[in-house]
């Protein structure tokens, strides 16, 4: 795995050097937009909507549309200087709530946290203390130049799992849903529903839930690749003109 971030985890007066790794990955086969006539990828260019010119990387700027068609430019340094921005290379622990205090709707993306040289003992101490207290660490870090709330929790095989979180105002209110009037189920209905739940009760085993869609997609793409015509490659050291001349001579000498 390749780390996406490295810095320190502040645990009291102890600074634990750590690296961050993505805990999940997209395994779906990658798709490209193709030009049907040429069967080749379509290129995307950054073009100015006003002058129609292609814009080179060094002339790109961040901007905010404060009114229709009106923008202000925002410099990267201005974003970094904002109040509340988290330290660039530090995971700061804010408090220790219980896992039940945090609804799953807030969780955004999981990462593995790995201790670096000199930090293994303190890392395992924090993990053991969290597990024993049955609590998680609510923390803050700057990830991809954006301050984020996150939680740290004990994971399998002695690891700590960091999960970035949505800000509270990013979570929509369920009051916007039309759920209808409240209904109190009858005792027979409730017992029947509970009996159905019990028939399917069991631990979650990840290996039992494969992605059948992706497996079928991969088989389909493999079949298409095997049937696709292979490009003709010119012999090494032979230019295209020489190859065409040999083809013409071969055609001229072929029986009619």
C-alpha beads as a LAMMPS data file, in Angstrom:
LAMMPS data file: protein, C-alpha beads

256 atoms
255 bonds

1 atom types
1 bond types

-500.0 500.0 xlo xhi
-500.0 500.0 ylo yhi
-500.0 500.0 zlo zhi

Masses

1 110.0

Atoms # bond

1 1 1 0.000 0.000 0.000
2 1 1 1.068 3.564 -0.620
3 1 1 0.578 6.120 2.149
4 1 1 -1.433 9.254 1.344
5 1 1 -0.432 11.294 4.413
6 1 1 2.177 11.260 7.145
7 1 1 2.559 13.284 10.288
8 1 1 2.067 12.938 14.032
9 1 1 -0.800 11.890 16.280
10 1 1 -0.937 14.024 19.427
11 1 1 -1.854 11.880 22.466
12 1 1 -1.464 14.085 25.540
13 1 1 2.181 15.151 25.650
14 1 1 3.154 12.247 23.384
15 1 1 3.582 12.710 19.627
16 1 1 3.215 9.462 17.687
17 1 1 4.686 9.482 14.149
18 1 1 2.129 7.868 11.825
19 1 1 1.239 7.251 8.196
20 1 1 -2.249 7.119 6.715
21 1 1 -3.378 4.551 4.145
22 1 1 -6.696 4.188 2.357
23 1 1 -8.604 1.311 3.981
24 1 1 -10.788 0.672 0.925
25 1 1 -10.370 0.754 -2.840
26 1 1 -12.582 0.841 -5.898
27 1 1 -12.237 -2.527 -7.645
28 1 1 -14.647 -1.822 -10.518
29 1 1 -12.987 -2.094 -13.970
30 1 1 -12.066 1.354 -15.226
31 1 1 -14.140 2.686 -18.120
32 1 1 -13.194 5.342 -20.690
33 1 1 -15.270 7.405 -23.081
34 1 1 -14.329 6.417 -26.648
35 1 1 -14.934 7.871 -30.083
36 1 1 -17.010 5.116 -31.718
37 1 1 -15.579 5.781 -35.184
38 1 1 -11.940 5.441 -34.036
39 1 1 -12.391 3.271 -30.952
40 1 1 -9.925 5.501 -29.080
41 1 1 -10.232 7.577 -25.882
42 1 1 -11.656 11.083 -26.015
43 1 1 -9.370 13.769 -24.601
44 1 1 -10.680 16.471 -22.296
45 1 1 -9.240 19.957 -22.471
46 1 1 -9.607 22.859 -20.035
47 1 1 -11.094 25.593 -22.220
48 1 1 -12.099 29.087 -21.124
49 1 1 -15.857 29.591 -21.536
50 1 1 -15.325 33.251 -22.518
51 1 1 -12.443 33.288 -25.020
52 1 1 -12.539 29.634 -26.086
53 1 1 -8.781 29.235 -25.540
54 1 1 -7.244 26.175 -23.911
55 1 1 -5.942 27.156 -20.463
56 1 1 -2.488 25.858 -19.405
57 1 1 -2.008 24.541 -15.866
58 1 1 -0.053 27.588 -14.685
59 1 1 -2.955 29.921 -15.595
60 1 1 -5.630 28.009 -13.652
61 1 1 -7.067 29.561 -10.493
62 1 1 -9.647 28.622 -7.893
63 1 1 -12.795 30.713 -7.894
64 1 1 -16.163 31.058 -6.177
65 1 1 -19.343 32.015 -8.049
66 1 1 -20.972 34.543 -5.705
67 1 1 -23.604 35.568 -8.296
68 1 1 -24.627 34.082 -11.673
69 1 1 -21.605 34.444 -13.965
70 1 1 -19.609 36.460 -11.401
71 1 1 -16.563 34.982 -9.683
72 1 1 -13.913 35.905 -7.150
73 1 1 -10.456 34.304 -7.221
74 1 1 -9.341 32.501 -4.058
75 1 1 -5.635 31.828 -3.531
76 1 1 -4.399 28.610 -1.900
77 1 1 -2.558 30.639 0.746
78 1 1 -5.810 32.348 1.708
79 1 1 -7.472 28.982 2.322
80 1 1 -4.569 27.827 4.480
81 1 1 -4.740 30.969 6.618
82 1 1 -8.421 30.581 7.504
83 1 1 -9.300 30.333 11.177
84 1 1 -10.129 26.771 12.168
85 1 1 -7.804 25.181 9.624
86 1 1 -6.227 22.085 11.138
87 1 1 -2.418 21.764 11.460
88 1 1 -0.922 20.416 8.254
89 1 1 0.902 17.419 9.724
90 1 1 -0.817 16.673 13.011
91 1 1 -3.835 14.667 14.112
92 1 1 -5.258 16.544 17.088
93 1 1 -7.477 14.604 19.539
94 1 1 -10.413 16.729 20.694
95 1 1 -12.358 14.389 22.994
96 1 1 -13.263 10.753 23.668
97 1 1 -16.976 9.997 23.046
98 1 1 -18.491 6.522 22.994
99 1 1 -19.082 4.848 19.650
100 1 1 -22.839 5.047 20.274
101 1 1 -22.600 8.849 20.412
102 1 1 -21.672 8.969 16.716
103 1 1 -24.284 8.048 14.131
104 1 1 -22.987 6.132 11.105
105 1 1 -24.413 8.814 8.777
106 1 1 -21.507 11.083 9.737
107 1 1 -18.776 8.699 8.585
108 1 1 -17.200 9.534 5.239
109 1 1 -14.145 7.394 4.397
110 1 1 -11.990 4.872 6.322
111 1 1 -8.200 4.921 6.580
112 1 1 -5.632 2.715 8.312
113 1 1 -3.228 4.452 10.678
114 1 1 0.280 2.960 10.854
115 1 1 2.863 3.833 13.527
116 1 1 6.333 4.801 12.440
117 1 1 9.734 4.319 14.083
118 1 1 9.639 5.242 17.750
119 1 1 5.849 5.356 17.947
120 1 1 4.794 1.709 18.168
121 1 1 4.500 1.513 21.964
122 1 1 2.469 4.721 22.325
123 1 1 0.303 3.665 19.358
124 1 1 -0.566 0.347 21.008
125 1 1 -1.112 2.087 24.351
126 1 1 -3.708 4.400 22.786
127 1 1 -5.382 1.489 21.029
128 1 1 -5.569 -0.604 24.199
129 1 1 -6.874 2.342 26.242
130 1 1 -9.638 3.048 23.701
131 1 1 -10.646 -0.615 23.609
132 1 1 -10.684 -0.891 27.396
133 1 1 -12.733 2.313 27.815
134 1 1 -15.021 1.367 24.904
135 1 1 -14.550 4.832 23.482
136 1 1 -13.328 6.414 20.247
137 1 1 -11.129 9.454 19.754
138 1 1 -12.751 12.420 18.040
139 1 1 -9.950 14.261 16.272
140 1 1 -9.119 16.827 13.626
141 1 1 -6.576 16.777 10.813
142 1 1 -5.872 18.489 7.513
143 1 1 -6.332 16.082 4.622
144 1 1 -5.797 17.190 1.020
145 1 1 -5.520 20.792 2.238
146 1 1 -8.933 20.594 3.910
147 1 1 -9.525 20.388 7.678
148 1 1 -11.576 17.329 8.593
149 1 1 -13.220 15.877 11.656
150 1 1 -12.410 12.203 12.120
151 1 1 -12.631 9.367 14.616
152 1 1 -9.981 6.895 15.714
153 1 1 -11.121 3.445 16.842
154 1 1 -9.495 0.086 17.540
155 1 1 -9.500 -2.217 14.514
156 1 1 -8.447 -5.810 13.850
157 1 1 -4.918 -7.183 14.251
158 1 1 -3.706 -4.381 16.514
159 1 1 -4.501 -1.535 14.093
160 1 1 -6.216 1.823 14.538
161 1 1 -8.858 2.877 12.026
162 1 1 -9.347 6.554 11.216
163 1 1 -12.676 7.543 9.641
164 1 1 -13.187 11.037 8.254
165 1 1 -16.570 12.592 8.967
166 1 1 -19.122 14.898 7.404
167 1 1 -19.578 18.233 9.117
168 1 1 -22.859 18.313 11.081
169 1 1 -24.483 20.757 8.664
170 1 1 -23.677 18.457 5.718
171 1 1 -26.040 15.787 7.038
172 1 1 -29.575 16.334 5.786
173 1 1 -32.516 16.507 8.150
174 1 1 -34.901 13.549 8.108
175 1 1 -37.721 16.009 8.746
176 1 1 -37.602 16.742 5.009
177 1 1 -38.851 13.184 4.343
178 1 1 -42.538 12.377 4.014
179 1 1 -42.729 9.388 6.357
180 1 1 -46.446 9.525 7.006
181 1 1 -48.119 9.329 10.413
182 1 1 -46.508 7.382 13.234
183 1 1 -47.750 3.781 13.430
184 1 1 -47.597 1.510 16.457
185 1 1 -47.359 -2.145 15.329
186 1 1 -49.575 -4.702 16.995
187 1 1 -48.052 -7.450 19.142
188 1 1 -48.701 -10.200 16.524
189 1 1 -47.100 -8.061 13.799
190 1 1 -44.088 -7.318 15.970
191 1 1 -43.592 -10.982 16.942
192 1 1 -43.814 -12.053 13.301
193 1 1 -41.260 -9.441 12.234
194 1 1 -38.922 -10.435 15.059
195 1 1 -39.247 -14.109 14.116
196 1 1 -38.246 -13.274 10.546
197 1 1 -35.224 -11.342 11.814
198 1 1 -34.164 -14.298 13.962
199 1 1 -34.280 -16.676 10.969
200 1 1 -31.695 -14.499 9.202
201 1 1 -29.673 -13.549 12.268
202 1 1 -25.931 -14.168 12.114
203 1 1 -22.520 -12.532 12.123
204 1 1 -21.316 -10.496 9.167
205 1 1 -18.705 -12.456 7.190
206 1 1 -17.310 -10.202 4.427
207 1 1 -16.172 -13.144 2.269
208 1 1 -19.782 -14.345 2.004
209 1 1 -20.884 -11.187 0.202
210 1 1 -18.992 -11.008 -3.081
211 1 1 -19.664 -8.383 -5.725
212 1 1 -21.442 -10.520 -8.334
213 1 1 -21.996 -7.529 -10.619
214 1 1 -18.266 -6.770 -10.786
215 1 1 -17.387 -10.429 -11.347
216 1 1 -19.824 -10.687 -14.279
217 1 1 -18.566 -7.357 -15.658
218 1 1 -14.947 -8.566 -15.518
219 1 1 -15.868 -11.808 -17.324
220 1 1 -17.740 -9.846 -19.997
221 1 1 -14.813 -7.456 -20.524
222 1 1 -12.338 -10.354 -20.664
223 1 1 -14.447 -12.011 -23.359
224 1 1 -14.594 -8.791 -25.368
225 1 1 -10.823 -8.356 -25.051
226 1 1 -10.200 -11.885 -26.316
227 1 1 -12.451 -11.295 -29.354
228 1 1 -11.069 -7.848 -30.181
229 1 1 -8.773 -7.628 -33.245
230 1 1 -5.138 -7.218 -32.297
231 1 1 -3.232 -4.212 -33.708
232 1 1 -0.642 -5.051 -36.372
233 1 1 2.827 -4.037 -35.228
234 1 1 5.570 -3.169 -37.666
235 1 1 8.744 -5.259 -37.333
236 1 1 11.353 -3.705 -35.057
237 1 1 13.647 -1.355 -36.940
238 1 1 11.378 -1.075 -39.975
239 1 1 9.665 2.225 -40.750
240 1 1 6.128 2.563 -42.083
241 1 1 7.171 3.437 -45.649
242 1 1 9.303 0.292 -45.902
243 1 1 6.459 -1.795 -44.529
244 1 1 4.003 -0.367 -47.057
245 1 1 6.460 -1.042 -49.884
246 1 1 6.813 -4.677 -48.842
247 1 1 3.026 -5.001 -48.721
248 1 1 2.726 -3.531 -52.251
249 1 1 5.381 -5.952 -53.568
250 1 1 3.604 -8.851 -51.886
251 1 1 0.330 -7.807 -53.499
252 1 1 1.957 -7.453 -56.909
253 1 1 3.415 -10.933 -56.691
254 1 1 0.221 -12.569 -55.497
255 1 1 -1.594 -14.823 -58.004
256 1 1 -4.710 -13.274 -59.632

Bonds

1 1 1 2
2 1 2 3
3 1 3 4
4 1 4 5
5 1 5 6
6 1 6 7
7 1 7 8
8 1 8 9
9 1 9 10
10 1 10 11
11 1 11 12
12 1 12 13
13 1 13 14
14 1 14 15
15 1 15 16
16 1 16 17
17 1 17 18
18 1 18 19
19 1 19 20
20 1 20 21
21 1 21 22
22 1 22 23
23 1 23 24
24 1 24 25
25 1 25 26
26 1 26 27
27 1 27 28
28 1 28 29
29 1 29 30
30 1 30 31
31 1 31 32
32 1 32 33
33 1 33 34
34 1 34 35
35 1 35 36
36 1 36 37
37 1 37 38
38 1 38 39
39 1 39 40
40 1 40 41
41 1 41 42
42 1 42 43
43 1 43 44
44 1 44 45
45 1 45 46
46 1 46 47
47 1 47 48
48 1 48 49
49 1 49 50
50 1 50 51
51 1 51 52
52 1 52 53
53 1 53 54
54 1 54 55
55 1 55 56
56 1 56 57
57 1 57 58
58 1 58 59
59 1 59 60
60 1 60 61
61 1 61 62
62 1 62 63
63 1 63 64
64 1 64 65
65 1 65 66
66 1 66 67
67 1 67 68
68 1 68 69
69 1 69 70
70 1 70 71
71 1 71 72
72 1 72 73
73 1 73 74
74 1 74 75
75 1 75 76
76 1 76 77
77 1 77 78
78 1 78 79
79 1 79 80
80 1 80 81
81 1 81 82
82 1 82 83
83 1 83 84
84 1 84 85
85 1 85 86
86 1 86 87
87 1 87 88
88 1 88 89
89 1 89 90
90 1 90 91
91 1 91 92
92 1 92 93
93 1 93 94
94 1 94 95
95 1 95 96
96 1 96 97
97 1 97 98
98 1 98 99
99 1 99 100
100 1 100 101
101 1 101 102
102 1 102 103
103 1 103 104
104 1 104 105
105 1 105 106
106 1 106 107
107 1 107 108
108 1 108 109
109 1 109 110
110 1 110 111
111 1 111 112
112 1 112 113
113 1 113 114
114 1 114 115
115 1 115 116
116 1 116 117
117 1 117 118
118 1 118 119
119 1 119 120
120 1 120 121
121 1 121 122
122 1 122 123
123 1 123 124
124 1 124 125
125 1 125 126
126 1 126 127
127 1 127 128
128 1 128 129
129 1 129 130
130 1 130 131
131 1 131 132
132 1 132 133
133 1 133 134
134 1 134 135
135 1 135 136
136 1 136 137
137 1 137 138
138 1 138 139
139 1 139 140
140 1 140 141
141 1 141 142
142 1 142 143
143 1 143 144
144 1 144 145
145 1 145 146
146 1 146 147
147 1 147 148
148 1 148 149
149 1 149 150
150 1 150 151
151 1 151 152
152 1 152 153
153 1 153 154
154 1 154 155
155 1 155 156
156 1 156 157
157 1 157 158
158 1 158 159
159 1 159 160
160 1 160 161
161 1 161 162
162 1 162 163
163 1 163 164
164 1 164 165
165 1 165 166
166 1 166 167
167 1 167 168
168 1 168 169
169 1 169 170
170 1 170 171
171 1 171 172
172 1 172 173
173 1 173 174
174 1 174 175
175 1 175 176
176 1 176 177
177 1 177 178
178 1 178 179
179 1 179 180
180 1 180 181
181 1 181 182
182 1 182 183
183 1 183 184
184 1 184 185
185 1 185 186
186 1 186 187
187 1 187 188
188 1 188 189
189 1 189 190
190 1 190 191
191 1 191 192
192 1 192 193
193 1 193 194
194 1 194 195
195 1 195 196
196 1 196 197
197 1 197 198
198 1 198 199
199 1 199 200
200 1 200 201
201 1 201 202
202 1 202 203
203 1 203 204
204 1 204 205
205 1 205 206
206 1 206 207
207 1 207 208
208 1 208 209
209 1 209 210
210 1 210 211
211 1 211 212
212 1 212 213
213 1 213 214
214 1 214 215
215 1 215 216
216 1 216 217
217 1 217 218
218 1 218 219
219 1 219 220
220 1 220 221
221 1 221 222
222 1 222 223
223 1 223 224
224 1 224 225
225 1 225 226
226 1 226 227
227 1 227 228
228 1 228 229
229 1 229 230
230 1 230 231
231 1 231 232
232 1 232 233
233 1 233 234
234 1 234 235
235 1 235 236
236 1 236 237
237 1 237 238
238 1 238 239
239 1 239 240
240 1 240 241
241 1 241 242
242 1 242 243
243 1 243 244
244 1 244 245
245 1 245 246
246 1 246 247
247 1 247 248
248 1 248 249
249 1 249 250
250 1 250 251
251 1 251 252
252 1 252 253
253 1 253 254
254 1 254 255
255 1 255 256
